[in-house]
């Protein structure tokens, strides 16, 4: 096993973080679609909500997998909102409007004093 603390910085440095995040999202949606609907929602971390067309990529992953939007929860960090709050907020509203749940992950832990 390799800790995300080890491979995420490398993925960011090499420019592979968006492709990695897209693969994780698609795989998580496809896998969750095979589980019983009584098992609730599935959460996946989405660091790239500020990425261009992020909302469309989430919608495409849901459509390809057949997973209902209400069964997906995206975890974001407050850093996403701090960097580009207007664009990120618009994407989050778009996703919420179709039923995707949004959770704020690690709130306050990335703020430096």
PDB file as gemmi writes it, atoms N, CA and C in Angstrom:
CRYST1    1.000    1.000    1.000  90.00  90.00  90.00 P 1                      
ATOM      1  N   UNK A   1       0.836  -1.181   0.000  1.00  0.00           N  
ATOM      2  CA  UNK A   1       0.000   0.000   0.000  1.00  0.00           C  
ATOM      3  C   UNK A   1       0.882   1.246   0.000  1.00  0.00           C  
ATOM      4  N   UNK A   2       0.427   2.239  -0.734  1.00  0.00           N  
ATOM      5  CA  UNK A   2       1.133   3.519  -0.785  1.00  0.00           C  
ATOM      6  C   UNK A   2       0.180   4.582  -0.260  1.00  0.00           C  
ATOM      7  N   UNK A   3       0.638   5.363   0.671  1.00  0.00           N  
ATOM      8  CA  UNK A   3      -0.178   6.402   1.275  1.00  0.00           C  
ATOM      9  C   UNK A   3      -0.457   7.521   0.268  1.00  0.00           C  
ATOM     10  N   UNK A   4      -1.682   8.062   0.279  1.00  0.00           N  
ATOM     11  CA  UNK A   4      -1.978   9.216  -0.572  1.00  0.00           C  
ATOM     12  C   UNK A   4      -1.025  10.389  -0.301  1.00  0.00           C  
ATOM     13  N   UNK A   5      -0.543  10.490   0.930  1.00  0.00           N  
ATOM     14  CA  UNK A   5       0.409  11.554   1.259  1.00  0.00           C  
ATOM     15  C   UNK A   5       1.688  11.417   0.440  1.00  0.00           C  
ATOM     16  N   UNK A   6       1.970  10.199  -0.029  1.00  0.00           N  
ATOM     17  CA  UNK A   6       3.156   9.963  -0.844  1.00  0.00           C  
ATOM     18  C   UNK A   6       2.892  10.178  -2.333  1.00  0.00           C  
ATOM     19  N   UNK A   7       1.758   9.681  -2.843  1.00  0.00           N  
ATOM     20  CA  UNK A   7       1.567   9.746  -4.292  1.00  0.00           C  
ATOM     21  C   UNK A   7       0.812  10.975  -4.788  1.00  0.00           C  
ATOM     22  N   UNK A   8      -0.007  11.608  -3.948  1.00  0.00           N  
ATOM     23  CA  UNK A   8      -0.745  12.800  -4.393  1.00  0.00           C  
ATOM     24  C   UNK A   8       0.207  13.938  -4.768  1.00  0.00           C  
ATOM     25  N   UNK A   9       1.209  14.256  -3.948  1.00  0.00           N  
ATOM     26  CA  UNK A   9       2.130  15.325  -4.349  1.00  0.00           C  
ATOM     27  C   UNK A   9       2.854  15.022  -5.672  1.00  0.00           C  
ATOM     28  N   UNK A  10       3.175  13.763  -5.903  1.00  0.00           N  
ATOM     29  CA  UNK A  10       3.834  13.380  -7.159  1.00  0.00           C  
ATOM     30  C   UNK A  10       2.874  13.554  -8.322  1.00  0.00           C  
ATOM     31  N   UNK A  11       1.625  13.144  -8.129  1.00  0.00           N  
ATOM     32  CA  UNK A  11       0.622  13.313  -9.187  1.00  0.00           C  
ATOM     33  C   UNK A  11       0.408  14.792  -9.493  1.00  0.00           C  
ATOM     34  N   UNK A  12       0.427  15.634  -8.463  1.00  0.00           N  
ATOM     35  CA  UNK A  12       0.275  17.070  -8.674  1.00  0.00           C  
ATOM     36  C   UNK A  12       1.472  17.643  -9.428  1.00  0.00           C  
ATOM     37  N   UNK A  13       2.672  17.258  -9.014  1.00  0.00           N  
ATOM     38  CA  UNK A  13       3.899  17.762  -9.651  1.00  0.00           C  
ATOM     39  C   UNK A  13       4.005  17.353 -11.117  1.00  0.00           C  
ATOM     40  N   UNK A  14       3.543  16.158 -11.434  1.00  0.00           N  
ATOM     41  CA  UNK A  14       3.672  15.650 -12.799  1.00  0.00           C  
ATOM     42  C   UNK A  14       2.476  16.021 -13.678  1.00  0.00           C  
ATOM     43  N   UNK A  15       1.485  16.658 -13.088  1.00  0.00           N  
ATOM     44  CA  UNK A  15       0.313  17.057 -13.857  1.00  0.00           C  
ATOM     45  C   UNK A  15      -0.688  15.936 -14.088  1.00  0.00           C  
ATOM     46  N   UNK A  16      -0.562  14.851 -13.343  1.00  0.00           N  
ATOM     47  CA  UNK A  16      -1.464  13.707 -13.510  1.00  0.00           C  
ATOM     48  C   UNK A  16      -2.628  13.708 -12.531  1.00  0.00           C  
ATOM     49  N   UNK A  17      -2.705  14.724 -11.666  1.00  0.00           N  
ATOM     50  CA  UNK A  17      -3.717  14.723 -10.618  1.00  0.00           C  
ATOM     51  C   UNK A  17      -5.133  14.756 -11.180  1.00  0.00           C  
ATOM     52  N   UNK A  18      -5.363  15.511 -12.251  1.00  0.00           N  
ATOM     53  CA  UNK A  18      -6.717  15.574 -12.815  1.00  0.00           C  
ATOM     54  C   UNK A  18      -7.127  14.243 -13.423  1.00  0.00           C  
ATOM     55  N   UNK A  19      -6.210  13.592 -14.134  1.00  0.00           N  
ATOM     56  CA  UNK A  19      -6.523  12.279 -14.713  1.00  0.00           C  
ATOM     57  C   UNK A  19      -6.745  11.243 -13.623  1.00  0.00           C  
ATOM     58  N   UNK A  20      -5.962  11.304 -12.577  1.00  0.00           N  
ATOM     59  CA  UNK A  20      -6.118  10.382 -11.455  1.00  0.00           C  
ATOM     60  C   UNK A  20      -7.477  10.602 -10.779  1.00  0.00           C  
ATOM     61  N   UNK A  21      -7.829  11.854 -10.553  1.00  0.00           N  
ATOM     62  CA  UNK A  21      -9.107  12.169  -9.931  1.00  0.00           C  
ATOM     63  C   UNK A  21     -10.284  11.726 -10.786  1.00  0.00           C  
ATOM     64  N   UNK A  22     -10.159  11.888 -12.086  1.00  0.00           N  
ATOM     65  CA  UNK A  22     -11.220  11.460 -12.999  1.00  0.00           C  
ATOM     66  C   UNK A  22     -11.379   9.939 -12.977  1.00  0.00           C  
ATOM     67  N   UNK A  23     -10.254   9.225 -12.931  1.00  0.00           N  
ATOM     68  CA  UNK A  23     -10.295   7.763 -12.872  1.00  0.00           C  
ATOM     69  C   UNK A  23     -10.950   7.304 -11.564  1.00  0.00           C  
ATOM     70  N   UNK A  24     -10.588   7.942 -10.454  1.00  0.00           N  
ATOM     71  CA  UNK A  24     -11.161   7.585  -9.158  1.00  0.00           C  
ATOM     72  C   UNK A  24     -12.667   7.824  -9.163  1.00  0.00           C  
ATOM     73  N   UNK A  25     -13.085   8.973  -9.672  1.00  0.00           N  
ATOM     74  CA  UNK A  25     -14.515   9.293  -9.721  1.00  0.00           C  
ATOM     75  C   UNK A  25     -15.281   8.289 -10.573  1.00  0.00           C  
ATOM     76  N   UNK A  26     -14.781   8.007 -11.759  1.00  0.00           N  
ATOM     77  CA  UNK A  26     -15.447   7.068 -12.670  1.00  0.00           C  
ATOM     78  C   UNK A  26     -15.511   5.663 -12.065  1.00  0.00           C  
ATOM     79  N   UNK A  27     -14.413   5.227 -11.489  1.00  0.00           N  
ATOM     80  CA  UNK A  27     -14.357   3.898 -10.884  1.00  0.00           C  
ATOM     81  C   UNK A  27     -15.287   3.809  -9.674  1.00  0.00           C  
ATOM     82  N   UNK A  28     -15.298   4.847  -8.838  1.00  0.00           N  
ATOM     83  CA  UNK A  28     -16.160   4.844  -7.654  1.00  0.00           C  
ATOM     84  C   UNK A  28     -17.634   4.814  -8.056  1.00  0.00           C  
ATOM     85  N   UNK A  29     -18.007   5.589  -9.061  1.00  0.00           N  
ATOM     86  CA  UNK A  29     -19.404   5.596  -9.518  1.00  0.00           C  
ATOM     87  C   UNK A  29     -19.793   4.241 -10.099  1.00  0.00           C  
ATOM     88  N   UNK A  30     -18.922   3.682 -10.914  1.00  0.00           N  
ATOM     89  CA  UNK A  30     -19.219   2.382 -11.532  1.00  0.00           C  
ATOM     90  C   UNK A  30     -19.371   1.294 -10.470  1.00  0.00           C  
ATOM     91  N   UNK A  31     -18.490   1.302  -9.486  1.00  0.00           N  
ATOM     92  CA  UNK A  31     -18.545   0.299  -8.415  1.00  0.00           C  
ATOM     93  C   UNK A  31     -19.793   0.498  -7.547  1.00  0.00           C  
ATOM     94  N   UNK A  32     -20.070   1.733  -7.164  1.00  0.00           N  
ATOM     95  CA  UNK A  32     -21.217   2.014  -6.301  1.00  0.00           C  
ATOM     96  C   UNK A  32     -22.534   1.671  -6.988  1.00  0.00           C  
ATOM     97  N   UNK A  33     -22.576   1.778  -8.306  1.00  0.00           N  
ATOM     98  CA  UNK A  33     -23.800   1.459  -9.046  1.00  0.00           C  
ATOM     99  C   UNK A  33     -24.154  -0.022  -8.945  1.00  0.00           C  
ATOM    100  N   UNK A  34     -23.186  -0.863  -8.621  1.00  0.00           N  
ATOM    101  CA  UNK A  34     -23.445  -2.299  -8.498  1.00  0.00           C  
ATOM    102  C   UNK A  34     -23.940  -2.678  -7.106  1.00  0.00           C  
ATOM    103  N   UNK A  35     -23.847  -1.753  -6.154  1.00  0.00           N  
ATOM    104  CA  UNK A  35     -24.254  -2.034  -4.786  1.00  0.00           C  
ATOM    105  C   UNK A  35     -25.752  -1.793  -4.617  1.00  0.00           C  
ATOM    106  N   UNK A  36     -26.358  -2.452  -3.649  1.00  0.00           N  
ATOM    107  CA  UNK A  36     -27.796  -2.244  -3.413  1.00  0.00           C  
ATOM    108  C   UNK A  36     -28.093  -0.784  -3.076  1.00  0.00           C  
ATOM    109  N   UNK A  37     -29.231  -0.309  -3.515  1.00  0.00           N  
ATOM    110  CA  UNK A  37     -29.601   1.086  -3.252  1.00  0.00           C  
ATOM    111  C   UNK A  37     -29.796   1.342  -1.764  1.00  0.00           C  
ATOM    112  N   UNK A  38     -30.023   0.312  -0.993  1.00  0.00           N  
ATOM    113  CA  UNK A  38     -30.205   0.476   0.450  1.00  0.00           C  
ATOM    114  C   UNK A  38     -28.888   0.725   1.172  1.00  0.00           C  
ATOM    115  N   UNK A  39     -27.769   0.633   0.447  1.00  0.00           N  
ATOM    116  CA  UNK A  39     -26.472   0.826   1.097  1.00  0.00           C  
ATOM    117  C   UNK A  39     -26.109   2.292   1.236  1.00  0.00           C  
ATOM    118  N   UNK A  40     -26.967   3.212   0.813  1.00  0.00           N  
ATOM    119  CA  UNK A  40     -26.729   4.644   1.017  1.00  0.00           C  
ATOM    120  C   UNK A  40     -25.830   5.251  -0.039  1.00  0.00           C  
ATOM    121  N   UNK A  41     -25.273   6.407   0.304  1.00  0.00           N  
ATOM    122  CA  UNK A  41     -24.443   7.134  -0.656  1.00  0.00           C  
ATOM    123  C   UNK A  41     -22.986   6.705  -0.541  1.00  0.00           C  
ATOM    124  N   UNK A  42     -22.228   7.002  -1.568  1.00  0.00           N  
ATOM    125  CA  UNK A  42     -20.797   6.734  -1.590  1.00  0.00           C  
ATOM    126  C   UNK A  42     -20.073   8.046  -1.730  1.00  0.00           C  
ATOM    127  N   UNK A  43     -19.007   8.182  -0.985  1.00  0.00           N  
ATOM    128  CA  UNK A  43     -18.269   9.433  -0.963  1.00  0.00           C  
ATOM    129  C   UNK A  43     -16.941   9.275  -1.683  1.00  0.00           C  
ATOM    130  N   UNK A  44     -16.590  10.296  -2.440  1.00  0.00           N  
ATOM    131  CA  UNK A  44     -15.294  10.326  -3.102  1.00  0.00           C  
ATOM    132  C   UNK A  44     -14.729  11.726  -2.984  1.00  0.00           C  
ATOM    133  N   UNK A  45     -13.450  11.809  -2.769  1.00  0.00           N  
ATOM    134  CA  UNK A  45     -12.806  13.111  -2.653  1.00  0.00           C  
ATOM    135  C   UNK A  45     -12.626  13.706  -4.044  1.00  0.00           C  
ATOM    136  N   UNK A  46     -12.972  14.942  -4.184  1.00  0.00           N  
ATOM    137  CA  UNK A  46     -12.852  15.612  -5.486  1.00  0.00           C  
ATOM    138  C   UNK A  46     -12.058  16.890  -5.276  1.00  0.00           C  
ATOM    139  N   UNK A  47     -10.757  16.815  -5.454  1.00  0.00           N  
ATOM    140  CA  UNK A  47      -9.878  17.953  -5.247  1.00  0.00           C  
ATOM    141  C   UNK A  47      -9.987  18.965  -6.368  1.00  0.00           C  
ATOM    142  N   UNK A  48     -10.462  18.544  -7.509  1.00  0.00           N  
ATOM    143  CA  UNK A  48     -10.409  19.402  -8.690  1.00  0.00           C  
ATOM    144  C   UNK A  48     -11.759  19.996  -9.057  1.00  0.00           C  
ATOM    145  N   UNK A  49     -12.552  20.364  -8.065  1.00  0.00           N  
ATOM    146  CA  UNK A  49     -13.839  20.973  -8.378  1.00  0.00           C  
ATOM    147  C   UNK A  49     -13.627  22.274  -9.145  1.00  0.00           C  
ATOM    148  N   UNK A  50     -12.487  22.935  -8.902  1.00  0.00           N  
ATOM    149  CA  UNK A  50     -12.206  24.173  -9.609  1.00  0.00           C  
ATOM    150  C   UNK A  50     -11.708  23.924 -11.032  1.00  0.00           C  
ATOM    151  N   UNK A  51     -11.460  22.669 -11.376  1.00  0.00           N  
ATOM    152  CA  UNK A  51     -11.020  22.303 -12.724  1.00  0.00           C  
ATOM    153  C   UNK A  51     -12.101  22.633 -13.741  1.00  0.00           C  
ATOM    154  N   UNK A  52     -11.698  23.076 -14.893  1.00  0.00           N  
ATOM    155  CA  UNK A  52     -12.647  23.405 -15.948  1.00  0.00           C  
ATOM    156  C   UNK A  52     -13.472  22.176 -16.315  1.00  0.00           C  
ATOM    157  N   UNK A  53     -14.740  22.346 -16.459  1.00  0.00           N  
ATOM    158  CA  UNK A  53     -15.675  21.287 -16.840  1.00  0.00           C  
ATOM    159  C   UNK A  53     -15.817  20.189 -15.789  1.00  0.00           C  
ATOM    160  N   UNK A  54     -15.472  20.474 -14.539  1.00  0.00           N  
ATOM    161  CA  UNK A  54     -15.571  19.455 -13.487  1.00  0.00           C  
ATOM    162  C   UNK A  54     -17.006  18.962 -13.327  1.00  0.00           C  
ATOM    163  N   UNK A  55     -17.963  19.867 -13.386  1.00  0.00           N  
ATOM    164  CA  UNK A  55     -19.362  19.466 -13.247  1.00  0.00           C  
ATOM    165  C   UNK A  55     -19.782  18.499 -14.329  1.00  0.00           C  
ATOM    166  N   UNK A  56     -19.345  18.779 -15.553  1.00  0.00           N  
ATOM    167  CA  UNK A  56     -19.682  17.893 -16.668  1.00  0.00           C  
ATOM    168  C   UNK A  56     -19.034  16.525 -16.511  1.00  0.00           C  
ATOM    169  N   UNK A  57     -17.838  16.479 -15.937  1.00  0.00           N  
ATOM    170  CA  UNK A  57     -17.151  15.195 -15.736  1.00  0.00           C  
ATOM    171  C   UNK A  57     -17.888  14.356 -14.688  1.00  0.00           C  
ATOM    172  N   UNK A  58     -18.396  15.007 -13.649  1.00  0.00           N  
ATOM    173  CA  UNK A  58     -19.164  14.285 -12.638  1.00  0.00           C  
ATOM    174  C   UNK A  58     -20.455  13.757 -13.260  1.00  0.00           C  
ATOM    175  N   UNK A  59     -21.139  14.604 -14.015  1.00  0.00           N  
ATOM    176  CA  UNK A  59     -22.376  14.194 -14.673  1.00  0.00           C  
ATOM    177  C   UNK A  59     -22.116  13.037 -15.637  1.00  0.00           C  
ATOM    178  N   UNK A  60     -21.014  13.099 -16.377  1.00  0.00           N  
ATOM    179  CA  UNK A  60     -20.660  12.028 -17.319  1.00  0.00           C  
ATOM    180  C   UNK A  60     -20.376  10.724 -16.577  1.00  0.00           C  
ATOM    181  N   UNK A  61     -19.678  10.801 -15.438  1.00  0.00           N  
ATOM    182  CA  UNK A  61     -19.383   9.593 -14.652  1.00  0.00           C  
ATOM    183  C   UNK A  61     -20.672   8.973 -14.117  1.00  0.00           C  
ATOM    184  N   UNK A  62     -21.598   9.820 -13.681  1.00  0.00           N  
ATOM    185  CA  UNK A  62     -22.885   9.314 -13.201  1.00  0.00           C  
ATOM    186  C   UNK A  62     -23.654   8.642 -14.334  1.00  0.00           C  
ATOM    187  N   UNK A  63     -23.683   9.292 -15.489  1.00  0.00           N  
ATOM    188  CA  UNK A  63     -24.425   8.742 -16.633  1.00  0.00           C  
ATOM    189  C   UNK A  63     -23.813   7.430 -17.106  1.00  0.00           C  
ATOM    190  N   UNK A  64     -22.499   7.375 -17.185  1.00  0.00           N  
ATOM    191  CA  UNK A  64     -21.825   6.166 -17.669  1.00  0.00           C  
ATOM    192  C   UNK A  64     -22.017   4.991 -16.719  1.00  0.00           C  
ATOM    193  N   UNK A  65     -22.094   5.287 -15.435  1.00  0.00           N  
ATOM    194  CA  UNK A  65     -22.213   4.212 -14.446  1.00  0.00           C  
ATOM    195  C   UNK A  65     -23.661   3.836 -14.148  1.00  0.00           C  
ATOM    196  N   UNK A  66     -24.571   4.762 -14.399  1.00  0.00           N  
ATOM    197  CA  UNK A  66     -25.961   4.533 -14.032  1.00  0.00           C  
ATOM    198  C   UNK A  66     -26.239   4.820 -12.563  1.00  0.00           C  
ATOM    199  N   UNK A  67     -25.272   5.392 -11.862  1.00  0.00           N  
ATOM    200  CA  UNK A  67     -25.445   5.713 -10.445  1.00  0.00           C  
ATOM    201  C   UNK A  67     -26.330   6.942 -10.309  1.00  0.00           C  
ATOM    202  N   UNK A  68     -27.314   6.871  -9.441  1.00  0.00           N  
ATOM    203  CA  UNK A  68     -28.172   8.030  -9.183  1.00  0.00           C  
ATOM    204  C   UNK A  68     -27.362   9.115  -8.493  1.00  0.00           C  
ATOM    205  N   UNK A  69     -27.566  10.360  -8.904  1.00  0.00           N  
ATOM    206  CA  UNK A  69     -26.802  11.480  -8.356  1.00  0.00           C  
ATOM    207  C   UNK A  69     -26.917  11.570  -6.843  1.00  0.00           C  
ATOM    208  N   UNK A  70     -28.073  11.235  -6.296  1.00  0.00           N  
ATOM    209  CA  UNK A  70     -28.289  11.293  -4.859  1.00  0.00           C  
ATOM    210  C   UNK A  70     -27.482  10.286  -4.064  1.00  0.00           C  
ATOM    211  N   UNK A  71     -26.885   9.322  -4.755  1.00  0.00           N  
ATOM    212  CA  UNK A  71     -26.056   8.322  -4.071  1.00  0.00           C  
ATOM    213  C   UNK A  71     -24.579   8.692  -4.078  1.00  0.00           C  
ATOM    214  N   UNK A  72     -24.248   9.852  -4.667  1.00  0.00           N  
ATOM    215  CA  UNK A  72     -22.852  10.290  -4.721  1.00  0.00           C  
ATOM    216  C   UNK A  72     -22.657  11.483  -3.803  1.00  0.00           C  
ATOM    217  N   UNK A  73     -21.618  11.417  -2.998  1.00  0.00           N  
ATOM    218  CA  UNK A  73     -21.232  12.541  -2.155  1.00  0.00           C  
ATOM    219  C   UNK A  73     -19.794  12.894  -2.502  1.00  0.00           C  
ATOM    220  N   UNK A  74     -19.568  14.156  -2.829  1.00  0.00           N  
ATOM    221  CA  UNK A  74     -18.220  14.619  -3.140  1.00  0.00           C  
ATOM    222  C   UNK A  74     -17.652  15.338  -1.933  1.00  0.00           C  
ATOM    223  N   UNK A  75     -16.460  14.947  -1.530  1.00  0.00           N  
ATOM    224  CA  UNK A  75     -15.782  15.619  -0.429  1.00  0.00           C  
ATOM    225  C   UNK A  75     -14.824  16.637  -1.026  1.00  0.00           C  
ATOM    226  N   UNK A  76     -14.943  17.871  -0.588  1.00  0.00           N  
ATOM    227  CA  UNK A  76     -14.031  18.913  -1.056  1.00  0.00           C  
ATOM    228  C   UNK A  76     -13.376  19.559   0.155  1.00  0.00           C  
ATOM    229  N   UNK A  77     -12.265  20.210  -0.059  1.00  0.00           N  
ATOM    230  CA  UNK A  77     -11.611  20.954   1.023  1.00  0.00           C  
ATOM    231  C   UNK A  77     -11.951  22.424   0.871  1.00  0.00           C  
ATOM    232  N   UNK A  78     -11.816  23.151   1.960  1.00  0.00           N  
ATOM    233  CA  UNK A  78     -12.124  24.579   1.885  1.00  0.00           C  
ATOM    234  C   UNK A  78     -11.165  25.305   0.951  1.00  0.00           C  
ATOM    235  N   UNK A  79     -10.004  24.715   0.688  1.00  0.00           N  
ATOM    236  CA  UNK A  79      -9.040  25.340  -0.222  1.00  0.00           C  
ATOM    237  C   UNK A  79      -9.638  25.507  -1.617  1.00  0.00           C  
ATOM    238  N   UNK A  80     -10.525  24.599  -2.011  1.00  0.00           N  
ATOM    239  CA  UNK A  80     -11.195  24.697  -3.308  1.00  0.00           C  
ATOM    240  C   UNK A  80     -11.985  25.992  -3.385  1.00  0.00           C  
ATOM    241  N   UNK A  81     -12.677  26.336  -2.307  1.00  0.00           N  
ATOM    242  CA  UNK A  81     -13.500  27.541  -2.293  1.00  0.00           C  
ATOM    243  C   UNK A  81     -12.661  28.803  -2.150  1.00  0.00           C  
ATOM    244  N   UNK A  82     -11.548  28.701  -1.450  1.00  0.00           N  
ATOM    245  CA  UNK A  82     -10.694  29.869  -1.230  1.00  0.00           C  
ATOM    246  C   UNK A  82      -9.991  30.278  -2.521  1.00  0.00           C  
ATOM    247  N   UNK A  83      -9.526  29.310  -3.311  1.00  0.00           N  
ATOM    248  CA  UNK A  83      -8.762  29.608  -4.531  1.00  0.00           C  
ATOM    249  C   UNK A  83      -9.578  30.314  -5.600  1.00  0.00           C  
ATOM    250  N   UNK A  84     -10.743  29.796  -5.896  1.00  0.00           N  
ATOM    251  CA  UNK A  84     -11.539  30.334  -6.993  1.00  0.00           C  
ATOM    252  C   UNK A  84     -13.005  30.181  -6.619  1.00  0.00           C  
ATOM    253  N   UNK A  85     -13.397  30.948  -5.601  1.00  0.00           N  
ATOM    254  CA  UNK A  85     -14.692  30.696  -4.980  1.00  0.00           C  
ATOM    255  C   UNK A  85     -15.879  30.845  -5.931  1.00  0.00           C  
ATOM    256  N   UNK A  86     -15.883  31.815  -6.834  1.00  0.00           N  
ATOM    257  CA  UNK A  86     -17.035  32.001  -7.716  1.00  0.00           C  
ATOM    258  C   UNK A  86     -17.217  30.827  -8.668  1.00  0.00           C  
ATOM    259  N   UNK A  87     -16.146  30.409  -9.320  1.00  0.00           N  
ATOM    260  CA  UNK A  87     -16.234  29.300 -10.271  1.00  0.00           C  
ATOM    261  C   UNK A  87     -16.544  27.994  -9.543  1.00  0.00           C  
ATOM    262  N   UNK A  88     -15.853  27.739  -8.426  1.00  0.00           N  
ATOM    263  CA  UNK A  88     -16.082  26.502  -7.672  1.00  0.00           C  
ATOM    264  C   UNK A  88     -17.504  26.469  -7.113  1.00  0.00           C  
ATOM    265  N   UNK A  89     -17.969  27.606  -6.630  1.00  0.00           N  
ATOM    266  CA  UNK A  89     -19.315  27.667  -6.084  1.00  0.00           C  
ATOM    267  C   UNK A  89     -20.368  27.400  -7.154  1.00  0.00           C  
ATOM    268  N   UNK A  90     -20.157  27.909  -8.349  1.00  0.00           N  
ATOM    269  CA  UNK A  90     -21.094  27.660  -9.455  1.00  0.00           C  
ATOM    270  C   UNK A  90     -21.157  26.172  -9.782  1.00  0.00           C  
ATOM    271  N   UNK A  91     -20.007  25.497  -9.796  1.00  0.00           N  
ATOM    272  CA  UNK A  91     -19.969  24.060 -10.070  1.00  0.00           C  
ATOM    273  C   UNK A  91     -20.663  23.295  -8.949  1.00  0.00           C  
ATOM    274  N   UNK A  92     -20.405  23.683  -7.706  1.00  0.00           N  
ATOM    275  CA  UNK A  92     -21.029  23.004  -6.569  1.00  0.00           C  
ATOM    276  C   UNK A  92     -22.547  23.167  -6.598  1.00  0.00           C  
ATOM    277  N   UNK A  93     -23.025  24.347  -6.965  1.00  0.00           N  
ATOM    278  CA  UNK A  93     -24.472  24.553  -7.084  1.00  0.00           C  
ATOM    279  C   UNK A  93     -25.050  23.685  -8.196  1.00  0.00           C  
ATOM    280  N   UNK A  94     -24.340  23.596  -9.321  1.00  0.00           N  
ATOM    281  CA  UNK A  94     -24.805  22.766 -10.442  1.00  0.00           C  
ATOM    282  C   UNK A  94     -24.932  21.311  -9.996  1.00  0.00           C  
ATOM    283  N   UNK A  95     -23.931  20.817  -9.286  1.00  0.00           N  
ATOM    284  CA  UNK A  95     -23.954  19.427  -8.833  1.00  0.00           C  
ATOM    285  C   UNK A  95     -25.028  19.212  -7.774  1.00  0.00           C  
ATOM    286  N   UNK A  96     -25.168  20.149  -6.866  1.00  0.00           N  
ATOM    287  CA  UNK A  96     -26.212  20.034  -5.839  1.00  0.00           C  
ATOM    288  C   UNK A  96     -27.595  20.024  -6.474  1.00  0.00           C  
ATOM    289  N   UNK A  97     -27.769  20.844  -7.507  1.00  0.00           N  
ATOM    290  CA  UNK A  97     -29.070  20.927  -8.167  1.00  0.00           C  
ATOM    291  C   UNK A  97     -29.498  19.612  -8.818  1.00  0.00           C  
ATOM    292  N   UNK A  98     -28.531  18.779  -9.211  1.00  0.00           N  
ATOM    293  CA  UNK A  98     -28.899  17.478  -9.797  1.00  0.00           C  
ATOM    294  C   UNK A  98     -28.974  16.380  -8.737  1.00  0.00           C  
ATOM    295  N   UNK A  99     -28.661  16.736  -7.473  1.00  0.00           N  
ATOM    296  CA  UNK A  99     -28.821  15.765  -6.392  1.00  0.00           C  
ATOM    297  C   UNK A  99     -27.544  15.262  -5.757  1.00  0.00           C  
ATOM    298  N   UNK A 100     -26.374  15.633  -6.292  1.00  0.00           N  
ATOM    299  CA  UNK A 100     -25.107  15.204  -5.696  1.00  0.00           C  
ATOM    300  C   UNK A 100     -24.944  15.908  -4.351  1.00  0.00           C  
ATOM    301  N   UNK A 101     -24.519  15.145  -3.364  1.00  0.00           N  
ATOM    302  CA  UNK A 101     -24.293  15.713  -2.037  1.00  0.00           C  
ATOM    303  C   UNK A 101     -22.855  16.204  -1.944  1.00  0.00           C  
ATOM    304  N   UNK A 102     -22.662  17.308  -1.230  1.00  0.00           N  
ATOM    305  CA  UNK A 102     -21.338  17.909  -1.085  1.00  0.00           C  
ATOM    306  C   UNK A 102     -20.984  17.920   0.394  1.00  0.00           C  
ATOM    307  N   UNK A 103     -19.784  17.449   0.707  1.00  0.00           N  
ATOM    308  CA  UNK A 103     -19.301  17.464   2.090  1.00  0.00           C  
ATOM    309  C   UNK A 103     -17.989  18.233   2.134  1.00  0.00           C  
ATOM    310  N   UNK A 104     -17.817  19.026   3.174  1.00  0.00           N  
ATOM    311  CA  UNK A 104     -16.580  19.773   3.359  1.00  0.00           C  
ATOM    312  C   UNK A 104     -15.648  18.914   4.197  1.00  0.00           C  
ATOM    313  N   UNK A 105     -14.518  18.549   3.625  1.00  0.00           N  
ATOM    314  CA  UNK A 105     -13.569  17.626   4.242  1.00  0.00           C  
ATOM    315  C   UNK A 105     -12.437  18.413   4.884  1.00  0.00           C  
ATOM    316  N   UNK A 106     -12.006  17.999   6.057  1.00  0.00           N  
ATOM    317  CA  UNK A 106     -10.857  18.602   6.739  1.00  0.00           C  
ATOM    318  C   UNK A 106     -11.030  20.096   6.965  1.00  0.00           C  
ATOM    319  N   UNK A 107     -12.253  20.539   7.249  1.00  0.00           N  
ATOM    320  CA  UNK A 107     -12.503  21.967   7.397  1.00  0.00           C  
ATOM    321  C   UNK A 107     -11.590  22.563   8.457  1.00  0.00           C  
ATOM    322  N   UNK A 108     -10.886  23.626   8.077  1.00  0.00           N  
ATOM    323  CA  UNK A 108     -10.022  24.347   8.999  1.00  0.00           C  
ATOM    324  C   UNK A 108      -8.627  23.799   9.143  1.00  0.00           C  
ATOM    325  N   UNK A 109      -8.362  22.603   8.638  1.00  0.00           N  
ATOM    326  CA  UNK A 109      -7.029  22.025   8.843  1.00  0.00           C  
ATOM    327  C   UNK A 109      -6.005  22.574   7.862  1.00  0.00           C  
ATOM    328  N   UNK A 110      -6.454  23.182   6.754  1.00  0.00           N  
ATOM    329  CA  UNK A 110      -5.517  23.705   5.766  1.00  0.00           C  
ATOM    330  C   UNK A 110      -5.241  25.194   5.953  1.00  0.00           C  
ATOM    331  N   UNK A 111      -5.889  25.795   6.935  1.00  0.00           N  
ATOM    332  CA  UNK A 111      -5.695  27.222   7.164  1.00  0.00           C  
ATOM    333  C   UNK A 111      -4.469  27.436   8.049  1.00  0.00           C  
ATOM    334  N   UNK A 112      -3.578  28.262   7.576  1.00  0.00           N  
ATOM    335  CA  UNK A 112      -2.343  28.553   8.341  1.00  0.00           C  
ATOM    336  C   UNK A 112      -2.522  29.873   9.069  1.00  0.00           C  
ATOM    337  N   UNK A 113      -1.943  29.948  10.237  1.00  0.00           N  
ATOM    338  CA  UNK A 113      -2.038  31.181  11.037  1.00  0.00           C  
ATOM    339  C   UNK A 113      -0.774  31.958  10.972  1.00  0.00           C  
TER     340      UNK A 113                                                      
END                                                                             
